[in-house]
Amino acid sequence: MDLTRHRPKLRVVTGMLFLLAAIPAAARSLSDEEAIQLSLSELLEVEVYSTDRYVRDLSWAASSASVISAEDIRRYGYRSLTDILKSLPGLYVTYDRNYSYLGSRGFGVVGDWNSRILFLVDGQRVNENVYDGAYIGNDFIVDVGLIDRVEYVAGPAAAMLYGNNAFFGVVNVITRTGQQTDGAELVGGVGNAGSRYARAAYGRRYDTGLDILLSASRLHTDGRDLTMPEFDGVAHNLDYERADRIFGKFSQGEFSLEFAGNERTKGIPNASYDQVFDDQRSRTVDEQRFLSLNYNRTLGKDSALGSRVYYAEYDYVGDYIYDPGSADYRDTVVGRWWGAEVKFVGAASKGHKLLVGGDFQRNVEIRQKSGYVGQASDLDDKRSSQAWGIYLHDEMDLAQGLKLDLGGRYDHPANGDGEFLPRLGLIRQWQAETRVKLLYGEAFRPPNAYELYYDVGDGYAPNPDLKPERIKSMELVLEHRVGGNGLLMATLFRNDIKGLIDYLTLADDTYRLENLHDVRTIGLELRYERELAAGGKVSASYTGQHTRDLDGNLVQNSPRHLAKLNWRQPVFETGLQAGLELQYIGSRLNYAADRVDSTLLTNLTLSSTLHKQFDLSLTVNNLFNRHLADPAAIFNDPLGRIRLDGRTWYLQAGYRF
């Protein structure tokens, strides 16, 4: 019996479009608009929104933050949010040929659907309300071609502002504006394994102040036939993937309106959850939609009021085959929720900058249904709930070059009791080019509906008595400017996790989730970034960490060492730009405590703007065709490792008019 989550076939987002036609064009918040228009030519000049829910200088933020720009995305040939996240310090991605799972600073649970990191689009939460999951591959709700930048705030400090799921950090995807697009564009691409991609977009800012961006895209990959010795066979035509996305936003004055929708279908080639191997019916379908209306207004020179109301949907269907002669075993999920938030930022008195706000989410429907098609359901669980939180943050100037960030949040989650989360940051301008930060934060993650209530009889037992996971994090950050256009950072960090939720195997081979582990991570992260001549850029990072449970055991999927190098540079005076990327991930343990070898991945992208309207790029991933693998999770048994693709290529062209 299958342990996973699943959902029904998506309805097209036409209803949203009709709704949009009936609502006046509206606009981003002031903070969002300022943030979107910031220059990202070098990290030292970047201001970020995610760190404190308002725009501020990155170097004075009470957090460890990273930014990937649209230029980086283009020059390194990134095709998905997964590609972007893999390039960031301390992050790594594990792929099981169905979903991608994000790990942070030595902690990455395969099968948690990224529920321990909060994902936002222009500040709008996109983790759904059943698994609290976020989907970062081609199932991510926004096409990568629309991204202006990606902000990543490491550690639980952001949980004070964003609440549940900001356990290891926050990823905020900032999309482009119509003004940045300035016309129509057509993009198409082809690659090996039968990969085809097309996107059409239109954006414009009119003299009336109305800013519009609209986009639709489609991806189709046939995939390869995969030989799997563990099954003594070949999975035929099961590595395919299809994804469709729409996106739009309208802004004028103090209002903004934004919508997004995606539908992604993926074949399952590795017979996960004890399925029959090489059955063409095995697949998952994921759909997600949201509609967000924002109102933001400046109240004076140093103050502003922001608010948002939104509605979101999530649907999932998984067809799992346990007997070649029987019907599909179908898992279905339906999630529906709406919410609102309001925040105020302003200078309360000299030397103080206050941020106060609150948010509310009403889970209208959380439904899990499982059973063989055409038969009585093994599970049909339908629930509703609500969650809310309030927060207060004060940035204080204690002396010249010395700031104290102090804040707290009270969260009342949908499942479990309320919690208070403190945050503390002390920032010292040590010298003209050097800053030191001492940071402390706490977060908690209540169990989600899947972890509490998923019950399919002899395969999986529910546990409504699960307790929240909790984390305390401390960081010491040293930032030093090098030569005016370079940045060197060193971060010492420690994470203490209590009550980690994991699978327990019962005597009858039934699985149940329990608060099984307390885990501690101690590590060091080094980063260097520098702008080069003629528009080039180099960035490098190293993360070394040691993660064990309190019995001294190493944890699964925890690499001791991560190292990354990104270098982009014009190729002499040819008009070409080269983007080279090296990523090293140390060895990791799988579910059976077997060690999976370290990996070294080399990617190369050549790109050129042939004239103002036409772009062309060629990306080759795994340039040296190395044999790479990720550790498998228990639901992949008998696979101990998931073999990844060898050398792949992708050619893309874009035309603007």
VOGU-3710 file (C-alpha; in Angstrom, 3 decimals, decimal comma):
1> mdltrhrpkl> 0,000/0,000/0,000  1,297/3,436/-0,898  2,416/6,034/1,589  2,271/9,058/-0,673  0,032/12,026/-1,336  -2,017/12,535/-4,422  -4,672/14,628/-6,197  -7,351/14,989/-8,933  -7,174/16,166/-12,531  -7,019/19,930/-12,838
11> rvvtgmlfll> -9,662/22,202/-14,169  -8,288/24,896/-16,450  -7,819/28,313/-14,893  -10,455/29,864/-17,119  -12,589/30,758/-14,122  -9,785/32,922/-12,812  -9,509/34,735/-16,115  -13,218/35,526/-16,113  -12,847/36,836/-12,574  -9,927/39,001/-13,643
21> aaipaaarsl> -11,975/40,550/-16,396  -14,519/41,682/-13,825  -12,000/43,341/-11,464  -10,344/46,698/-12,159  -6,661/46,522/-12,991  -4,683/46,792/-9,787  -1,084/46,988/-8,619  1,912/45,816/-6,640  2,672/47,170/-3,229  5,090/50,054/-3,012
31> sdeeaiqlsl> 7,615/47,777/-1,374  7,236/45,112/-4,067  7,507/47,670/-6,848  10,651/49,209/-5,374  12,144/45,784/-4,812  11,425/44,570/-8,332  13,105/47,593/-9,890  16,317/47,356/-7,854  19,566/46,864/-9,748  21,164/43,466/-9,278
41> sellevevys> 24,451/44,262/-11,013  26,319/43,269/-7,875  25,383/41,707/-4,573  26,787/44,578/-2,559  24,143/46,901/-3,982  21,228/44,505/-3,624  18,337/45,318/-1,350  16,009/42,473/-0,442  12,348/42,286/0,509  12,189/38,812/2,067
51> tdryvrdlsw> 14,406/39,463/5,079  12,043/41,846/6,839  8,960/42,175/4,622  10,143/45,595/3,522  12,947/46,735/1,244  16,295/47,139/2,958  20,040/47,001/2,333  21,146/43,357/2,354  24,269/44,085/4,373  22,179/45,536/7,253
61> aassasvisa> 19,598/42,736/7,242  19,483/40,579/10,373  19,833/37,401/8,343  22,078/35,492/5,978  20,609/36,161/2,527  21,470/35,329/-1,097  20,125/36,698/-4,374  20,116/35,217/-7,888  19,375/37,760/-10,622  17,617/37,446/-13,975
71> edirrygyrs> 21,004/37,922/-15,634  22,396/34,948/-13,690  19,384/32,853/-14,681  19,883/33,677/-18,360  23,657/33,314/-18,504  23,708/29,953/-16,695  20,795/28,540/-18,705  18,595/27,743/-15,700  15,325/26,133/-16,799  13,636/25,542/-13,439
81> ltdilkslpg> 13,610/26,824/-9,886  15,514/23,637/-8,990  18,440/24,768/-11,159  18,460/28,156/-9,451  18,323/26,783/-5,907  21,139/24,296/-6,566  23,463/27,235/-7,242  22,859/28,926/-3,863  25,201/28,510/-0,869  24,246/25,723/1,517
91> lyvtydrnys> 21,405/24,322/-0,624  21,236/21,007/-2,473  18,476/19,160/-4,295  17,631/15,451/-4,279  15,588/14,083/-7,197  13,676/10,787/-7,183  12,545/11,053/-10,857  9,183/12,349/-9,777  9,741/15,236/-7,340  12,688/17,399/-6,278
101> ylgsrgfgvv> 13,445/17,888/-2,566  15,447/20,822/-1,219  18,076/20,332/1,476  19,589/23,128/3,542  22,907/23,113/5,411  23,057/19,360/5,805  19,394/18,609/6,356  17,241/17,263/3,514  14,386/14,791/3,956  13,479/12,993/0,741
111> gdwnsrilfl> 9,694/12,821/0,698  8,854/15,910/2,790  7,670/17,850/-0,309  9,762/20,812/0,864  7,448/21,479/3,790  10,298/22,804/5,957  11,089/25,786/3,707  8,565/28,496/2,907  8,173/29,469/-0,761  6,714/32,793/-1,900
121> vdgqrvnenv> 5,910/34,399/-5,243  6,102/38,193/-4,943  5,497/37,696/-1,221  2,504/35,375/-1,782  2,785/32,025/0,024  2,646/29,045/-2,397  3,082/26,096/0,015  -0,221/24,232/-0,229  -2,457/23,324/2,737  -2,447/19,497/2,750
131> ydgayigndf> 1,248/18,499/2,841  2,443/22,094/3,350  4,442/21,244/0,249  6,107/23,438/-2,361  7,076/22,106/-5,786  10,342/23,373/-7,206  10,882/21,575/-10,502  8,725/21,929/-13,573  5,811/21,705/-11,144  6,667/25,164/-9,745
141> ivdvglidrv> 3,810/27,564/-10,334  5,803/30,283/-12,180  7,769/29,834/-15,397  11,464/30,552/-14,832  11,458/32,938/-17,811  9,316/35,378/-15,805  11,646/35,596/-12,802  13,400/38,887/-12,077  15,292/37,472/-9,105  15,184/34,829/-6,390
151> eyvagpaaam> 15,868/35,759/-2,755  16,860/33,088/-0,240  16,986/33,847/3,487  18,752/31,052/5,372  17,779/29,862/8,822  14,575/30,262/10,843  14,990/34,011/11,430  12,375/34,714/8,757  9,856/32,512/10,602  9,240/35,469/12,917
161> lygnnaffgv> 7,741/37,268/9,917  6,315/34,443/7,833  5,355/31,747/10,336  4,778/28,085/9,553  7,121/26,290/7,090  9,894/28,919/7,404  11,769/26,249/9,375  15,072/26,323/7,473  14,439/29,539/5,587  12,381/31,420/3,001
171> vnvitrtgqq> 12,610/31,484/-0,801  10,910/34,486/-2,416  10,558/34,473/-6,216  10,189/38,031/-7,539  8,618/38,203/-10,992  9,211/40,738/-13,736  6,974/43,713/-14,429  5,292/44,681/-17,655  7,636/47,637/-17,899  10,653/45,311/-17,776
181> tdgaelvggv> 9,168/43,129/-20,532  8,176/46,154/-22,677  6,447/44,368/-25,545  5,770/40,841/-26,715  8,180/37,929/-26,631  8,198/34,413/-28,016  10,567/31,782/-26,626  11,085/28,227/-27,840  13,508/25,463/-27,024  14,420/21,859/-27,815
191> gnagsryara> 16,632/19,343/-26,069  17,513/15,687/-25,931  15,091/13,061/-24,589  12,372/14,675/-26,733  12,230/17,947/-24,788  10,163/20,800/-26,291  9,269/24,142/-24,745  7,339/27,249/-25,820  6,345/30,462/-24,053  4,493/33,595/-25,173
201> aygrrydtgl> 4,392/36,745/-23,038  3,276/40,346/-23,289  4,167/43,186/-20,961  3,775/46,945/-21,037  3,562/49,980/-18,800  1,157/52,540/-20,279  1,152/56,304/-19,932  -1,845/55,991/-17,587  0,392/54,112/-15,110  -1,218/50,740/-15,831
211> dillsasrlh> 1,385/47,940/-15,860  0,440/44,569/-17,400  2,273/41,254/-17,698  0,676/38,126/-19,216  2,348/34,808/-20,020  1,529/31,228/-21,039  4,002/28,357/-21,476  4,122/24,629/-22,241  6,818/22,014/-21,652  6,807/18,444/-22,944
221> tdgrdltmpe> 9,599/15,899/-22,411  9,361/12,321/-23,685  12,095/11,096/-21,357  14,384/8,115/-21,704  13,943/4,416/-21,238  15,730/3,686/-17,945  17,567/0,460/-17,180  17,214/-0,530/-13,520  19,196/-3,613/-12,457  17,335/-3,721/-9,124
231> fdgvahnldy> 14,194/-4,667/-11,070  16,117/-6,662/-13,685  14,440/-4,658/-16,425  13,837/-1,415/-18,291  11,224/1,243/-17,534  9,819/2,138/-20,946  8,271/5,558/-21,715  7,776/6,381/-18,025  10,198/9,257/-17,515  7,987/11,672/-19,434
241> eradrifgkf> 6,841/15,053/-18,132  4,315/17,666/-19,254  3,770/21,108/-17,708  1,483/24,034/-18,601  1,588/27,426/-16,870  -0,238/30,735/-17,048  0,634/33,916/-15,202  -0,552/37,491/-15,119  -0,374/40,635/-13,058  -1,884/44,066/-13,354
251> sqgefslefa> -0,866/47,136/-11,397  -1,955/50,713/-11,175  -1,491/53,191/-8,399  -1,844/51,557/-5,010  -3,404/48,283/-6,199  -2,037/45,125/-7,759  -3,677/41,928/-8,934  -1,762/38,736/-9,664  -2,752/35,226/-10,742  -0,867/32,040/-11,560
261> gnertkgipn> -1,731/28,469/-12,450  0,091/25,303/-13,461  -0,642/21,682/-14,317  2,114/19,103/-14,392  1,949/15,374/-15,238  4,883/13,057/-14,539  5,387/9,371/-15,196  6,893/7,273/-12,396  9,706/5,094/-13,795  11,124/3,687/-10,544
271> asydqvfddq> 8,063/1,795/-9,203  8,090/3,696/-5,905  5,847/2,581/-3,031  6,103/-1,117/-4,023  4,404/-0,686/-7,370  4,527/-3,043/-10,323  7,604/-2,167/-12,371  7,219/-0,752/-15,905  3,448/-0,254/-15,891  2,443/2,643/-18,173
281> rsrtvdeqrf> -0,436/3,720/-15,912  1,839/4,876/-13,086  1,841/8,693/-12,879  1,189/11,794/-10,779  -0,707/14,961/-11,731  -0,153/18,189/-9,786  -2,103/21,420/-10,177  -1,926/24,704/-8,320  -3,594/28,106/-8,722  -3,701/31,387/-6,828
291> lslnynrtlg> -5,264/34,823/-7,154  -3,912/37,702/-5,044  -5,141/41,286/-4,658  -2,812/43,794/-2,963  -3,251/47,315/-1,661  -0,292/49,369/-0,457  -0,059/53,008/0,457  2,655/55,329/1,673  1,588/57,260/4,772  4,531/59,610/5,003
301> kdsalgsrvy> 8,224/59,899/4,323  9,169/56,862/6,414  5,991/54,806/6,731  3,703/52,635/4,628  0,707/50,333/4,982  0,443/47,082/3,035  -2,324/44,514/2,717  -3,196/41,429/0,699  -6,175/39,103/0,210  -5,827/35,880/-1,752
311> yaeydyvgdy> -7,469/32,630/-2,779  -5,608/29,443/-3,724  -6,277/25,883/-4,883  -4,268/22,685/-4,999  -5,239/19,390/-6,655  -3,368/16,144/-6,925  -3,961/12,711/-8,433  -1,563/9,785/-8,191  -2,196/6,513/-10,004  -0,257/3,653/-8,397
321> iydpgsadyr> -0,219/0,103/-9,755  0,055/-2,736/-7,241  -1,265/-5,567/-9,397  -0,928/-5,628/-13,195  -4,375/-7,189/-13,469  -6,179/-4,798/-11,119  -7,459/-1,246/-11,340  -5,287/1,762/-10,485  -4,863/2,579/-6,827  -5,655/6,288/-6,855
331> dtvvgrwwga> -4,692/8,866/-4,260  -6,537/12,168/-4,558  -6,052/15,445/-2,735  -8,130/18,625/-2,855  -6,946/21,777/-1,103  -8,813/25,083/-1,024  -7,899/28,102/1,096  -8,078/31,869/1,308  -6,313/34,376/3,475  -5,398/37,953/4,234
341> evkfvgaask> -2,496/39,874/5,694  -1,789/43,442/6,744  1,461/45,131/7,752  2,672/48,567/8,766  6,245/49,824/8,646  7,360/53,211/9,932  9,736/55,181/12,098  8,046/55,222/15,516  10,702/57,505/16,991  14,266/58,537/16,317
351> ghkllvggdf> 16,506/55,493/15,988  13,611/53,021/15,712  11,982/51,417/12,683  8,910/49,352/13,515  7,270/46,603/11,527  3,973/45,276/12,837  1,505/43,006/11,102  -0,663/39,938/11,071  -1,949/37,248/8,725  -4,882/34,844/8,608
361> qrnveirqks> -5,547/31,709/6,542  -8,831/29,828/6,301  -8,494/26,267/4,995  -11,887/25,813/3,371  -11,182/22,234/2,291  -8,466/19,698/3,050  -9,457/16,385/1,532  -7,532/13,122/1,154  -9,076/10,200/-0,662  -7,492/6,846/-1,547
371> gyvgqasdld> -8,661/3,555/-2,983  -8,853/1,337/-6,050  -10,717/2,955/-8,913  -14,282/1,632/-9,008  -14,180/0,272/-5,451  -14,962/1,605/-1,992  -12,368/4,067/-0,704  -9,805/3,048/1,905  -9,617/6,688/2,993  -11,946/9,655/2,557
381> dkrssqawgi> -10,942/12,328/5,043  -12,283/15,879/4,696  -11,411/18,700/7,076  -11,324/22,473/7,432  -9,262/24,669/9,714  -7,759/28,090/10,164  -4,434/29,620/11,182  -3,329/33,103/12,170  -0,311/34,990/13,428  0,787/38,438/14,587
391> ylhdemdlaq> 4,308/39,872/14,689  6,254/42,914/15,871  9,761/43,882/14,834  11,932/46,829/15,886  15,174/47,858/14,203  17,070/50,051/16,671  20,135/52,243/16,166  22,022/51,754/19,429  25,042/53,793/18,367  26,913/54,830/15,250
401> glkldlggry> 27,449/51,612/13,276  25,565/49,426/15,774  22,037/48,088/15,186  19,807/45,770/17,182  16,994/43,853/15,512  14,473/42,526/18,007  11,185/40,885/17,195  8,682/38,193/17,932  5,745/36,403/16,390  2,817/34,549/17,905
411> dhpangdgef> 1,533/31,807/15,623  -1,672/29,849/16,064  -1,409/27,071/13,434  -4,147/24,970/11,874  -2,898/21,874/13,750  -1,668/22,212/17,325  -1,280/24,923/19,913  0,000/28,461/19,509  3,710/29,269/19,781  5,777/32,418/20,343
421> lprlglirqw> 8,837/32,793/18,089  11,606/35,257/19,032  14,221/36,735/16,727  17,361/38,659/17,654  20,041/40,266/15,527  22,997/42,413/16,560  24,883/44,060/13,673  28,162/45,904/14,120  29,962/48,007/11,507  33,428/46,881/12,615
431> qaetrvklly> 35,356/48,823/9,990  34,392/50,728/6,858  34,378/47,514/4,804  33,499/44,993/7,512  30,301/44,052/9,333  29,708/41,416/11,985  26,273/39,912/12,710  25,165/37,812/15,648  21,798/36,200/14,879  19,359/34,026/16,823
441> geafrppnay> 15,977/32,693/15,781  13,424/30,020/16,577  10,806/28,304/14,447  8,356/25,450/14,683  6,569/23,251/12,155  3,231/21,753/13,203  2,370/18,393/11,620  0,314/18,719/8,460  -2,939/16,974/7,556  -1,155/14,200/5,665
451> elyydvgdgy> 1,132/13,404/8,593  -1,776/13,402/11,040  -4,606/11,700/9,194  -3,422/9,649/6,201  -4,808/6,137/6,857  -4,935/3,302/4,313  -5,381/0,317/6,597  -2,601/-2,269/6,408  -0,034/0,083/4,832  -0,029/3,271/6,853
461> apnpdlkper> -1,374/4,187/10,282  -2,336/7,775/11,151  -0,984/9,564/14,201  -3,229/12,433/15,366  -0,991/12,835/18,456  2,054/14,140/16,559  3,735/17,183/18,100  5,361/20,105/16,274  9,008/20,062/15,247  11,062/22,888/16,785
471> iksmelvleh> 14,363/24,488/15,826  16,710/26,961/17,490  19,358/28,526/15,289  22,413/30,663/15,998  24,660/32,319/13,414  27,806/34,426/13,546  28,296/36,206/10,212  31,338/38,152/9,027  30,935/40,254/5,855  33,902/42,009/4,272
481> rvggngllma> 34,012/44,061/1,096  36,983/43,298/-1,105  38,243/45,907/-3,532  34,962/47,799/-3,714  33,116/45,303/-5,918  33,668/42,022/-4,141  32,154/40,406/-1,066  33,590/37,794/1,264  31,309/36,177/3,845  31,943/33,631/6,575
491> tlfrndikgl> 29,105/32,153/8,643  29,320/29,874/11,654  25,951/28,255/12,318  24,312/25,848/14,721  20,836/24,327/14,470  19,163/22,333/17,250  16,045/20,434/16,151  13,670/18,699/18,553  10,894/16,253/17,742  11,789/15,592/14,110
501> idyltladdt> 8,937/13,735/12,411  9,960/10,514/10,617  8,601/7,090/9,675  8,476/4,301/12,267  8,013/0,700/11,080  5,573/-1,185/13,304  5,613/-4,915/14,050  3,093/-5,656/11,287  5,218/-3,709/8,732  2,783/-0,804/8,851
511> yrlenlhdvr> 4,322/2,671/8,760  3,465/5,463/11,169  4,946/8,932/11,569  6,377/9,754/14,995  8,423/12,505/16,656  11,493/10,291/16,530  14,675/12,359/16,550  16,473/15,292/18,076  19,154/16,526/15,676  22,065/18,975/15,940
521> tiglelryer> 23,973/20,633/13,088  27,190/22,612/13,464  28,794/24,104/10,389  30,767/26,739/8,518  29,764/28,500/5,304  32,138/30,565/3,157  31,093/32,751/0,209  32,911/34,964/-2,252  31,366/37,060/-5,031  32,938/39,580/-7,358
531> elaaggkvsa> 31,988/41,575/-10,418  34,478/41,223/-13,270  35,350/43,418/-16,216  33,015/43,647/-19,230  30,006/42,336/-17,309  31,542/39,145/-15,962  30,927/37,741/-12,495  32,376/35,013/-10,303  30,860/33,483/-7,181  32,034/30,603/-5,040
541> sytgqhtrdl> 30,803/28,981/-1,855  31,712/26,182/0,519  29,537/24,689/3,242  30,949/22,196/5,699  28,707/20,783/8,396  28,286/17,948/10,845  24,737/16,693/11,494  23,914/13,897/13,944  21,014/12,878/16,097  21,571/13,039/19,839
551> dgnlvqnspr> 22,452/9,321/19,903  25,444/10,158/17,729  24,077/8,671/14,506  24,578/10,341/11,145  21,331/11,370/9,449  20,202/10,474/5,951  20,954/12,634/2,911  23,338/14,944/4,776  26,496/15,822/2,810  29,437/16,890/4,983
561> hlaklnwrqp> 30,743/19,114/2,188  29,133/21,310/-0,483  31,238/23,393/-2,879  30,079/25,559/-5,789  31,707/27,769/-8,395  29,878/29,980/-10,887  31,731/32,038/-13,479  30,235/33,998/-16,360  32,232/36,110/-18,764  32,061/37,516/-22,316
571> vfetglqagl> 34,093/35,413/-24,754  36,631/37,919/-26,067  34,771/40,223/-28,485  32,658/37,558/-30,186  29,329/38,647/-28,674  29,110/35,310/-26,836  28,703/34,970/-23,089  29,955/31,830/-21,348  28,524/30,606/-18,073  30,408/27,810/-16,299
581> elqyigsrln> 29,077/26,074/-13,199  30,711/23,473/-10,935  28,772/21,805/-8,100  30,250/19,317/-5,650  28,080/17,380/-3,187  29,778/15,114/-0,675  28,738/11,528/-0,062  25,417/10,895/1,668  23,588/8,043/3,394  20,390/6,554/2,004
591> yaadrvdstl> 17,500/5,098/4,002  19,418/1,838/4,576  22,491/3,742/5,878  24,420/2,793/2,730  26,758/5,497/1,453  26,051/7,081/-1,922  29,184/8,475/-3,574  29,950/12,178/-3,855  29,047/13,936/-7,094  30,757/16,614/-9,196
601> ltnltlsstl> 28,535/18,262/-11,787  29,822/20,560/-14,547  27,408/22,694/-16,603  28,229/25,058/-19,470  26,022/27,636/-21,205  26,882/29,733/-24,263  24,506/32,605/-24,936  24,335/35,553/-27,281  22,081/38,488/-28,065  22,404/38,455/-31,846
611> hkqfdlsltv> 20,712/41,827/-31,991  18,397/43,737/-29,687  15,458/41,467/-30,423  16,906/37,959/-30,745  18,579/35,775/-28,087  20,101/32,342/-28,544  21,601/29,975/-25,946  22,958/26,448/-25,720  23,241/24,669/-22,362  25,094/21,404/-21,763
621> nnlfnrhlad> 24,530/19,893/-18,313  26,817/17,213/-16,891  29,365/18,230/-19,503  31,728/15,324/-18,818  28,936/12,709/-18,716  29,697/11,551/-15,191  27,682/8,794/-13,495  25,745/10,630/-10,788  23,194/9,445/-8,227  21,112/10,751/-5,337
631> paaifndplg> 20,296/8,718/-2,205  16,965/6,923/-2,285  14,245/7,161/0,361  12,525/4,210/1,992  9,604/4,407/-0,452  12,069/3,768/-3,323  13,050/0,322/-1,978  14,644/-1,804/-3,493  16,486/1,115/-5,090  19,284/2,364/-2,857
641> rirldgrtwy> 20,234/5,239/-5,120  18,462/7,158/-7,852  20,592/7,354/-10,989  20,599/10,795/-12,578  20,926/11,797/-16,221  24,222/11,776/-18,052  25,126/14,551/-20,462  22,104/16,562/-21,637  21,743/19,540/-23,956  19,154/22,228/-24,517
651> lqagyrf> 18,926/24,905/-27,232  16,691/27,944/-26,714  15,826/30,969/-28,855  13,836/34,063/-27,938  12,453/36,919/-30,009  11,160/40,242/-28,653  9,027/42,701/-30,575
//
